Amino acid sequence: MAEFGALSLVPPLFAIGLAIVTRKAVLSLFLGVWSGGVIFTGGVGLGQTFDWIAAAVGESTFHAQILIFTLLLGSAVAMIWRLGGSHAVRDWAIARLDSRRKVGLVTWLLGMLLFFDDYANTAVVGSTMRDVSDHLHISREKLSYLVDSTAAPVATLAISSWVAFQLSMIESGYEATDLAASEIPDAFAVFLRSIPYNTYAILAVAMVGIVVLTGRDYGEMLTAERRAATTGEVTREDARPMQDVAAELGEPNVEDPKLLAFFLPIGVLIAITLGSALYTGYSPGASLYDTIVDADYAVALIFGSFGMVASTYAIGVVTGELSLGESVDTTIDGFGIMLTAVTILVLAWAIGNVVEALGTGEYVGRIAGQVLDPAFLPVVVLFTAAFIAFSTGSSWGTMGIVTPIAVPVAWDLTGGHAMVAAVVGSVFSGAIFGDHASPISDTTVLSATFTGADLVDHVRTQLYYAVTVVAVAATLLVIWGYTRVNPWLLLPVGVVALVGLVYGLSSVAARRRGIDPTDVAGAERRAPVEDGDD
């Protein structure tokens, strides 16, 4: 394969930079893929561009399954809306959640409870909390941040759809060392040891709680929250929400909306997804752990979302609110509200094909692998994984690239399993951070989709918090590298540091605006400050 070197960085960085500057995600992603075609072929590259786009779906069963899941969820969201379920749960929650803090806390807790899959997490939590947060004038950017930062970070720490993949990467890394098979430790034991070193994921979840409980914001999130609180506009005036159910479907024609129309489909989604996962992972004599690890979560998500749609059809027929023909029409409309999300997902995956063809991940990993100071190795691994995930939009792809490189390097440098566990946790941390910072990440796209946020606005506002967390996470890894103190003791220090940073940064941002940092809703009503002022 041809060596493209630094040129391999151009397509993803060009696409990401253009998306952030222009806020036109679809155009930016397509031009990013096309630039890769030009580099790869040395010519116009348009044919290669469309080959990569087609391959993003046609050559990946997993990608096709995620698209089916997304479209079915779009159908379910549209059906629940037409049946009045969204209005019913909004009215029910409004009577109980009468403050922005309460809505934030419920969103945070739901995100941690639905740990079994990040896609299902974003779909359920985003759809559940969107109308309630709108009523209390919480910006869609803020809700999208809350959902995104309690989806993948929680999934990577718990027994979830991520675990089997993570364990396989640990095994691949050890197989690349000079250790005999009998000397290689159990992958699950290494995974457990890596958890306290997965500093970004742990602190990202903590950061959500800190932001919610303190009621403080800074950076572009403060701009978004002031706009929503003072004007009632939950999205920017010229924003392009990834999903706008009300605009697409109109108001539901239901006089007495029932909670059943919301909670039954959500319950069906969760129950069938979990049941299907256990069924696909089961084999005679298998333990519960093996069943969970071997489960096919993509298939389970399709079964769960199909069951969700079927339950809405049943509700429509039984209650007489929707005929079968009306339900079919609503399903098609539901597919339509997911068109933007599906388009961006396909183009984001196509960027992944570009960087694979150009060898971007291997190029970055090879350069980073030249750093030999063991004390700095976890931090180097963290930012290497972060850069690759940012450039490719794939946390799993990043783990697949970096883990088999980082584990043998850690073993060769120190000959200790503690350093291996540290770099494994660092890989996971960097992959999640890069995912959060990238507009071409599938979890970022889906978080914006199910909360109805503008994708680029979500990325721009979330980036301030993600960078704050990764800075603290990196500092903790450096301290561990030099002191080898118990990593569990460092995590509370990181949480305290985040509290201080949130108070400090929010106070500075509020002082520049002449407002009370704890009272966004009470801010004087004037034209919102332009994005980027903080």
C-alpha positions as CSV (number, residue, x, y, z in Angstrom):
1,M,0.0,0.0,0.0
2,A,1.2,3.5,-0.8
3,E,2.5,5.6,2.0
4,F,0.7,8.9,2.3
5,G,2.3,10.1,5.5
6,A,1.1,13.5,6.7
7,L,-1.3,13.8,3.7
8,S,-3.4,11.1,5.3
9,L,-4.4,13.7,8.0
10,V,-5.9,16.1,5.4
11,P,-9.3,14.6,4.7
12,P,-10.6,14.2,8.2
13,L,-9.2,17.4,9.5
14,F,-10.5,19.3,6.4
15,A,-14.0,17.9,6.9
16,I,-14.0,18.6,10.6
17,G,-12.6,22.1,10.3
18,L,-15.0,23.0,7.5
19,A,-18.0,21.7,9.4
20,I,-17.1,23.7,12.5
21,V,-16.5,26.9,10.4
22,T,-19.4,26.6,8.0
23,R,-21.9,24.6,10.2
24,K,-22.7,22.6,7.0
25,A,-22.0,19.1,8.2
26,V,-23.2,17.2,5.1
27,L,-21.3,19.4,2.6
28,S,-18.2,19.4,4.8
29,L,-18.2,15.6,5.1
30,F,-18.7,15.0,1.4
31,L,-15.8,17.4,0.6
32,G,-13.7,15.6,3.1
33,V,-14.3,12.3,1.5
34,W,-13.7,13.8,-2.0
35,S,-10.4,15.3,-0.8
36,G,-9.4,11.8,0.2
37,G,-10.3,10.6,-3.2
38,V,-8.0,13.2,-4.8
39,I,-5.1,12.2,-2.6
40,F,-5.6,8.5,-3.0
41,T,-6.0,8.5,-6.8
42,G,-3.8,11.5,-7.7
43,G,-6.6,12.7,-9.9
44,V,-10.2,14.0,-9.7
45,G,-11.0,11.1,-7.4
46,L,-14.8,11.4,-7.8
47,G,-15.3,7.7,-8.6
48,Q,-13.3,6.6,-5.6
49,T,-15.3,9.0,-3.5
50,F,-18.6,7.4,-4.3
51,D,-17.0,3.9,-4.0
52,W,-16.1,4.8,-0.4
53,I,-19.6,6.2,0.3
54,A,-21.3,3.0,-1.1
55,A,-18.9,0.8,0.8
56,A,-19.8,2.6,4.1
57,V,-23.1,0.7,4.0
58,G,-22.8,-2.0,1.4
59,E,-19.7,-3.6,2.9
60,S,-20.5,-3.3,6.6
61,T,-23.3,-5.4,8.1
62,F,-22.9,-3.4,11.3
63,H,-23.4,-0.1,9.6
64,A,-26.5,-1.3,7.7
65,Q,-27.9,-2.6,11.0
66,I,-27.4,0.8,12.7
67,L,-29.1,2.5,9.8
68,I,-32.1,0.2,10.1
69,F,-32.2,0.8,13.9
70,T,-32.1,4.6,13.3
71,L,-34.9,4.5,10.7
72,L,-37.1,2.3,12.9
73,L,-36.5,4.6,15.8
74,G,-37.5,7.5,13.6
75,S,-40.8,5.7,12.9
76,A,-41.4,5.0,16.6
77,V,-40.7,8.6,17.5
78,A,-43.2,9.8,14.8
79,M,-45.8,7.3,16.0
80,I,-45.4,8.3,19.6
81,W,-45.8,11.9,18.6
82,R,-48.9,11.3,16.5
83,L,-50.4,9.2,19.4
84,G,-49.8,12.1,21.8
85,G,-47.4,10.2,23.9
86,S,-44.7,12.9,23.8
87,H,-47.3,15.5,25.0
88,A,-48.5,13.1,27.7
89,V,-45.1,12.5,29.2
90,R,-44.2,16.2,28.9
91,D,-47.3,17.1,30.9
92,W,-46.6,14.4,33.4
93,A,-43.0,15.3,33.9
94,I,-43.7,19.1,34.0
95,A,-45.9,18.5,37.1
96,R,-43.0,16.8,38.8
97,L,-39.9,18.3,37.3
98,D,-40.4,22.0,37.9
99,S,-36.8,23.2,37.6
100,R,-33.9,23.1,35.2
101,R,-31.8,21.3,37.8
102,K,-34.3,18.5,38.3
103,V,-34.5,17.9,34.6
104,G,-30.7,17.8,34.4
105,L,-30.5,15.4,37.3
106,V,-33.1,13.0,35.8
107,T,-31.3,13.1,32.4
108,W,-28.0,12.4,34.2
109,L,-29.4,9.5,36.2
110,L,-31.2,8.0,33.2
111,G,-28.0,8.1,31.2
112,M,-26.2,6.1,33.9
113,L,-29.0,3.6,34.3
114,L,-29.2,2.8,30.6
115,F,-25.6,1.5,30.5
116,F,-26.1,-1.5,28.3
117,D,-25.7,0.3,25.0
118,D,-24.8,3.8,24.0
119,Y,-27.1,4.0,20.9
120,A,-30.1,2.9,22.9
121,N,-29.1,5.3,25.7
122,T,-29.1,8.3,23.4
123,A,-32.4,7.3,21.8
124,V,-34.3,6.7,25.0
125,V,-32.9,9.5,27.1
126,G,-32.9,12.1,24.3
127,S,-36.5,11.3,23.2
128,T,-37.7,11.1,26.8
129,M,-36.3,14.4,28.0
130,R,-36.5,16.6,24.9
131,D,-40.0,18.0,25.4
132,V,-39.6,18.5,29.1
133,S,-36.3,20.4,28.7
134,D,-37.9,22.5,26.0
135,H,-40.7,23.5,28.4
136,L,-38.2,24.7,30.9
137,H,-36.2,26.6,28.2
138,I,-33.1,24.4,28.4
139,S,-31.2,24.7,25.2
140,R,-31.0,21.7,22.9
141,E,-27.2,22.1,23.0
142,K,-27.2,21.6,26.8
143,L,-29.5,18.5,26.6
144,S,-27.4,17.0,23.8
145,Y,-24.3,17.4,26.0
146,L,-26.0,15.8,29.0
147,V,-27.1,12.8,26.8
148,D,-23.8,12.4,24.9
149,S,-21.6,12.5,28.0
150,T,-23.6,9.8,29.8
151,A,-23.8,7.4,26.8
152,A,-20.5,6.2,25.6
153,P,-18.6,7.0,28.8
154,V,-21.0,4.9,30.8
155,A,-21.0,2.1,28.2
156,T,-17.3,1.8,28.3
157,L,-17.2,1.4,32.0
158,A,-20.0,-1.2,32.5
159,I,-21.0,-4.6,31.2
160,S,-22.4,-3.4,27.8
161,S,-22.3,-3.8,24.1
162,W,-18.7,-2.4,24.3
163,V,-17.2,-5.0,26.6
164,A,-16.8,-7.9,24.1
165,F,-14.9,-5.6,21.7
166,Q,-12.8,-4.1,24.4
167,L,-11.8,-7.5,25.7
168,S,-10.9,-8.7,22.2
169,M,-8.6,-5.6,21.8
170,I,-6.8,-6.4,25.1
171,E,-6.3,-10.0,23.9
172,S,-4.9,-8.7,20.6
173,G,-2.5,-6.4,22.4
174,Y,-1.1,-9.2,24.6
175,E,-0.8,-11.5,21.6
176,A,1.5,-8.9,20.1
177,T,3.9,-9.2,23.1
178,D,6.6,-11.8,23.6
179,L,4.6,-13.4,26.5
180,A,3.8,-17.1,26.3
181,A,0.1,-17.9,26.2
182,S,0.2,-19.3,29.7
183,E,1.6,-16.0,30.9
184,I,-1.0,-13.7,29.4
185,P,-3.5,-12.6,32.1
186,D,-7.3,-12.9,31.7
187,A,-8.5,-10.1,29.5
188,F,-11.4,-9.3,31.8
189,A,-9.1,-9.0,34.8
190,V,-7.0,-6.4,32.8
191,F,-10.2,-4.6,31.8
192,L,-11.2,-4.3,35.5
193,R,-7.7,-3.0,36.4
194,S,-7.9,-0.5,33.5
195,I,-11.1,1.2,34.8
196,P,-9.5,3.8,37.2
197,Y,-7.2,4.7,34.3
198,N,-10.2,5.4,32.1
199,T,-10.1,8.9,33.6
200,Y,-11.8,10.8,30.8
201,A,-14.9,8.5,30.8
202,I,-15.2,8.6,34.6
203,L,-14.7,12.3,34.9
204,A,-16.9,13.1,31.9
205,V,-19.8,11.5,33.8
206,A,-18.9,13.4,37.0
207,M,-18.7,16.6,35.0
208,V,-22.3,16.3,33.9
209,G,-23.3,16.0,37.5
210,I,-21.2,19.0,38.5
211,V,-22.6,21.2,35.7
212,V,-26.2,20.2,36.6
213,L,-25.9,20.6,40.3
214,T,-24.0,23.9,40.2
215,G,-26.2,25.4,37.5
216,R,-23.1,27.0,36.0
217,D,-22.0,27.1,32.3
218,Y,-19.2,28.7,30.3
219,G,-18.0,29.1,26.8
220,E,-20.5,28.7,24.0
221,M,-22.8,26.7,26.2
222,L,-23.4,29.8,28.3
223,T,-24.4,31.6,25.1
224,A,-26.8,28.8,24.2
225,E,-28.3,28.6,27.7
226,R,-28.8,32.4,28.0
227,R,-30.5,32.4,24.6
228,A,-32.9,29.6,25.6
229,A,-33.6,31.1,29.1
230,T,-34.2,34.7,28.0
231,T,-35.9,34.2,24.6
232,G,-37.4,30.7,24.9
233,E,-35.5,29.7,21.7
234,V,-34.0,26.3,22.4
235,T,-32.1,26.3,19.2
236,R,-30.1,29.0,17.4
237,E,-32.2,31.1,15.0
238,D,-30.6,29.7,11.8
239,A,-29.8,26.3,13.3
240,R,-30.6,23.1,11.5
241,P,-31.8,20.6,14.1
242,M,-31.1,17.0,13.3
243,Q,-34.7,16.1,14.1
244,D,-37.6,18.5,14.3
245,V,-40.7,16.3,14.9
246,A,-43.2,19.1,15.5
247,A,-42.2,21.0,12.3
248,E,-42.2,17.8,10.2
249,L,-45.4,16.2,11.6
250,G,-47.5,19.1,13.0
251,E,-49.4,18.9,16.3
252,P,-51.0,15.5,17.1
253,N,-54.8,15.3,16.8
254,V,-55.3,13.6,20.2
255,E,-57.7,15.2,22.7
256,D,-56.6,13.1,25.7
257,P,-53.0,11.9,25.3
258,K,-52.1,8.9,27.4
259,L,-48.8,8.0,29.1
260,L,-49.2,4.5,27.8
261,A,-48.4,5.8,24.3
262,F,-45.0,6.8,25.5
263,F,-43.9,4.4,28.3
264,L,-45.1,1.2,26.6
265,P,-43.0,1.6,23.5
266,I,-40.0,2.7,25.5
267,G,-40.4,-0.3,27.8
268,V,-40.8,-2.6,24.8
269,L,-37.6,-1.2,23.3
270,I,-35.6,-1.8,26.5
271,A,-37.1,-5.2,27.3
272,I,-36.8,-6.7,23.7
273,T,-33.3,-5.3,23.3
274,L,-32.0,-6.8,26.5
275,G,-33.9,-10.0,26.0
276,S,-32.6,-10.4,22.4
277,A,-29.0,-9.6,23.5
278,L,-29.1,-12.4,26.1
279,Y,-30.7,-14.7,23.6
280,T,-28.1,-14.1,20.9
281,G,-25.3,-14.5,23.4
282,Y,-26.6,-17.7,25.0
283,S,-25.1,-21.1,24.4
284,P,-25.6,-24.3,26.4
285,G,-23.5,-24.2,29.6
286,A,-22.5,-20.5,29.1
287,S,-22.3,-18.3,32.2
288,L,-24.2,-15.0,32.4
289,Y,-20.9,-13.1,31.8
290,D,-20.2,-15.1,28.7
291,T,-23.8,-14.6,27.5
292,I,-23.4,-10.8,27.9
293,V,-20.0,-10.7,26.2
294,D,-21.0,-12.9,23.3
295,A,-24.3,-11.1,22.6
296,D,-25.1,-9.5,19.2
297,Y,-26.1,-6.1,20.3
298,A,-26.7,-4.7,16.8
299,V,-29.3,-7.4,16.0
300,A,-30.8,-6.9,19.5
301,L,-31.2,-3.2,18.8
302,I,-33.0,-3.9,15.5
303,F,-35.4,-6.3,17.2
304,G,-36.0,-3.8,20.0
305,S,-36.7,-0.9,17.7
306,F,-39.0,-3.1,15.6
307,G,-40.9,-4.2,18.7
308,M,-41.2,-0.5,19.6
309,V,-42.7,0.3,16.3
310,A,-45.1,-2.7,16.5
311,S,-46.3,-1.6,19.9
312,T,-47.2,1.9,18.6
313,Y,-49.2,0.3,15.8
314,A,-51.1,-1.8,18.4
315,I,-51.8,1.3,20.5
316,G,-53.0,3.2,17.5
317,V,-55.4,0.4,16.5
318,V,-56.7,-0.5,20.0
319,T,-57.3,3.1,21.0
320,G,-58.7,4.1,17.6
321,E,-56.3,7.1,17.4
322,L,-54.6,5.9,14.2
323,S,-55.8,3.5,11.5
324,L,-53.4,1.0,10.0
325,G,-53.1,3.2,6.9
326,E,-52.3,6.3,9.0
327,S,-49.7,4.4,10.9
328,V,-48.0,3.3,7.7
329,D,-48.0,6.9,6.5
330,T,-46.6,8.0,9.9
331,T,-43.8,5.4,9.6
332,I,-42.7,6.8,6.3
333,D,-42.8,10.3,7.8
334,G,-40.7,9.0,10.6
335,F,-38.1,7.7,8.2
336,G,-38.0,11.2,6.7
337,I,-37.2,12.9,10.0
338,M,-34.1,10.7,10.2
339,L,-32.8,11.5,6.7
340,T,-30.3,14.1,7.8
341,A,-28.9,11.8,10.5
342,V,-28.7,8.8,8.1
343,T,-26.9,11.0,5.5
344,I,-24.3,12.2,8.0
345,L,-23.8,8.8,9.5
346,V,-23.1,7.3,6.0
347,L,-20.7,10.2,5.1
348,A,-18.9,9.9,8.5
349,W,-18.4,6.2,7.9
350,A,-17.1,7.0,4.4
351,I,-14.5,9.2,6.1
352,G,-13.6,6.1,8.1
353,N,-13.0,4.3,4.8
354,V,-10.8,7.2,3.6
355,V,-8.5,7.2,6.6
356,E,-8.3,3.4,6.5
357,A,-7.2,3.6,2.8
358,L,-4.7,6.4,3.5
359,G,-3.4,4.7,6.7
360,T,-4.1,7.7,9.0
361,G,-4.3,5.7,12.2
362,E,-1.2,3.7,11.6
363,Y,0.7,6.9,10.7
364,V,-0.3,8.6,13.9
365,G,0.3,5.5,16.0
366,R,3.7,5.0,14.6
367,I,4.8,8.5,15.4
368,A,3.4,8.3,18.9
369,G,5.0,5.0,19.5
370,Q,8.4,6.6,19.3
371,V,7.9,8.2,22.7
372,L,9.8,6.1,25.2
373,D,9.5,7.8,28.6
374,P,7.3,5.3,30.6
375,A,6.0,8.1,32.9
376,F,4.5,9.9,29.9
377,L,3.3,6.8,28.0
378,P,-0.3,6.8,29.3
379,V,-0.7,10.5,28.3
380,V,0.9,9.9,24.9
381,V,-1.5,7.0,24.4
382,L,-4.5,9.2,25.6
383,F,-3.8,12.0,23.1
384,T,-2.9,9.6,20.3
385,A,-6.2,7.8,20.7
386,A,-8.0,11.1,21.0
387,F,-6.5,12.4,17.8
388,I,-7.3,9.3,15.8
389,A,-10.9,9.2,17.2
390,F,-11.3,12.9,16.4
391,S,-10.1,12.3,12.9
392,T,-12.0,9.1,12.1
393,G,-15.1,9.6,14.2
394,S,-14.9,6.1,15.5
395,S,-14.0,5.2,19.1
396,W,-14.1,1.4,18.3
397,G,-11.9,1.9,15.2
398,T,-9.5,3.9,17.4
399,M,-9.4,1.1,20.0
400,G,-8.7,-1.4,17.2
401,I,-5.8,0.7,15.9
402,V,-4.2,1.8,19.1
403,T,-4.6,-1.0,21.6
404,P,-2.6,-3.6,19.7
405,I,0.2,-1.1,19.5
406,A,0.0,0.4,23.0
407,V,-0.1,-2.9,24.9
408,P,3.2,-4.3,23.6
409,V,4.9,-0.9,23.9
410,A,3.9,-0.7,27.5
411,W,5.0,-4.3,28.2
412,D,8.4,-3.8,26.5
413,L,9.1,-0.5,28.4
414,T,8.1,-1.7,31.9
415,G,7.5,-5.5,31.9
416,G,4.6,-4.8,34.2
417,H,0.9,-5.4,33.9
418,A,0.1,-2.2,35.8
419,M,1.4,-0.1,32.9
420,V,-0.5,-2.3,30.5
421,A,-3.7,-1.7,32.4
422,A,-2.9,2.1,32.5
423,V,-2.4,2.3,28.7
424,V,-5.6,0.2,28.1
425,G,-7.6,2.7,30.2
426,S,-5.9,5.6,28.4
427,V,-6.8,4.2,25.0
428,F,-10.5,4.0,26.0
429,S,-10.3,7.5,27.5
430,G,-8.8,9.0,24.4
431,A,-11.2,7.2,22.1
432,I,-14.2,8.6,24.0
433,F,-12.8,12.1,24.2
434,G,-12.0,12.2,20.5
435,D,-15.5,10.9,19.9
436,H,-17.1,13.7,21.9
437,A,-15.0,16.3,20.1
438,S,-15.7,15.2,16.6
439,P,-18.7,16.1,14.4
440,I,-18.1,12.9,12.4
441,S,-18.7,10.6,15.3
442,D,-21.8,8.3,15.1
443,T,-22.6,8.7,18.8
444,T,-22.3,12.5,18.5
445,V,-24.6,12.5,15.5
446,L,-27.2,10.3,17.2
447,S,-27.0,12.4,20.4
448,A,-27.8,15.5,18.4
449,T,-30.5,13.6,16.5
450,F,-32.5,12.3,19.4
451,T,-32.3,15.6,21.3
452,G,-33.2,17.6,18.2
453,A,-30.0,19.7,18.3
454,D,-28.0,21.2,15.5
455,L,-25.0,18.8,15.1
456,V,-22.2,21.4,14.8
457,D,-23.8,23.5,17.6
458,H,-23.7,20.4,19.8
459,V,-20.0,19.8,19.1
460,R,-19.0,23.5,19.5
461,T,-20.8,23.8,22.9
462,Q,-19.7,20.4,24.2
463,L,-16.1,20.9,23.2
464,Y,-15.4,23.4,26.1
465,Y,-16.5,20.8,28.7
466,A,-14.7,17.9,26.9
467,V,-11.4,19.8,26.8
468,T,-11.7,20.7,30.5
469,V,-12.3,17.1,31.4
470,V,-9.5,15.7,29.2
471,A,-7.0,18.3,30.7
472,V,-7.7,17.1,34.2
473,A,-7.7,13.4,33.0
474,A,-4.3,13.9,31.4
475,T,-2.9,15.6,34.5
476,L,-4.0,12.7,36.7
477,L,-2.2,10.2,34.3
478,V,1.0,12.2,34.5
479,I,0.8,12.2,38.3
480,W,0.3,8.5,38.3
481,G,3.1,8.0,35.8
482,Y,5.6,9.7,38.1
483,T,4.3,8.6,41.5
484,R,2.5,5.3,40.8
485,V,0.0,6.2,43.5
486,N,-3.2,4.2,43.7
487,P,-5.3,5.5,40.7
488,W,-8.5,5.3,42.7
489,L,-7.1,7.9,45.1
490,L,-6.5,10.3,42.1
491,L,-10.1,10.2,40.8
492,P,-11.6,12.2,43.8
493,V,-8.8,14.8,43.2
494,G,-9.9,15.0,39.6
495,V,-13.5,15.6,40.6
496,V,-12.5,18.4,43.0
497,A,-10.4,19.9,40.3
498,L,-13.4,19.9,37.9
499,V,-15.6,21.6,40.5
500,G,-13.0,24.3,40.9
501,L,-12.6,24.8,37.2
502,V,-16.4,24.9,36.6
503,Y,-16.8,27.6,39.3
504,G,-13.8,29.5,38.1
505,L,-14.5,29.4,34.3
506,S,-18.2,30.1,34.8
507,S,-17.4,33.1,37.1
508,V,-15.0,34.6,34.6
509,A,-17.5,34.1,31.7
510,A,-20.4,35.6,33.7
511,R,-18.3,38.5,34.8
512,R,-17.4,39.3,31.2
513,R,-21.1,39.4,30.5
514,G,-22.1,41.2,33.6
515,I,-24.5,38.5,34.8
516,D,-24.9,36.2,37.8
517,P,-23.2,32.9,37.0
518,T,-25.9,31.0,38.9
519,D,-28.9,32.7,37.3
520,V,-28.9,32.2,33.6
521,A,-32.7,32.7,33.5
522,G,-32.5,36.0,35.3
523,A,-30.0,37.5,32.9
524,E,-30.9,40.8,31.4
525,R,-32.8,40.5,28.2
526,R,-30.5,41.7,25.4
527,A,-29.2,40.3,22.2
528,P,-27.2,37.1,22.8
529,V,-23.4,37.5,22.7
530,E,-21.9,36.1,19.5
531,D,-20.6,32.5,19.6
532,G,-17.0,32.2,20.7
533,D,-16.9,35.2,23.0
534,D,-15.9,33.1,25.9
